[in-house]
Amino acid sequence: MRKIKFEEMMRAIGQREGISASEVEREIQLAIDLGFNNRDEKVKAEWAKIPFKGERPTPQEVIEYMCKKLR
């Protein structure tokens, strides 16, 4: 997914929710962090399927993965 398309998505969601694009991204990252810290082995196995470069997945990495899975 191109960075521009991701940013457009964040803006569109933000407009719909009445918050900024950066706040949308922050909220998604908080949800990712909560899920990523889950100790359930089945949940950990699902997170392990998502390719990411840093310590944990970013919103863009998770959304890219989900989009590919939906195809």
N, C-alpha and C positions, 0 to 999 in steps of 0.2 A: 504494500500500500504506500502510495506516495505520501510524503510529509504534508503536502498541500491538501490532499483529500482528507487526511486525518484531522488537520486543523479546521477544515470546513465542517466536518462532522461535529467537532467539539463546539464550534461557534453555533451551529444549528441547534444542538441540544441545549446549549446555554441560553439561547434566545427563547426557546420553548419553556425552559424552567425559570427564566428570569435571573440567571446568574452568568458570570463571565465564563469564557472558554477555559481559562486556567483553573477556575473553581470546579468545572466539570471534570477536568483531568485530575485534579487533586482528589475529588470524591471517588473517582474510579480507582485511583492508586490506593486510597484507604481501603476500599473493598478488596482489592487484590492483596494488600498486605494482610488483612484479616484472614482471607482464604489461604494464603500462602503459609501462614503460621499455624494452620490447623494441624493437629497431631495425628489425625486419623490416617492410617496407612493407605486406604483407598483414595482419599482426597490427595494425599501426597503423590500418589501414582499418577493421578490426572494432571497435577501441576507439572510433573516431570515430563509430560508430553509436549509442553509448550516451549519452543526454543526461545531463549533470551540470552542477552550478552552480559548483563550485570549481575548483581547479587540476587535480584528478583525481577520478574517480568514488569515491563512498563505497560501503561494502558495501550499504547500503540502496538506493542508486541502481542498482547492478549487479543486485541481486536483483529489484528492481522491473522492470527492463528484461527480464531473463531470464523472469520470470513472464509478462509481456505477450507475449513471443515464443512461449511455449509454448501460448498460447490459440489 
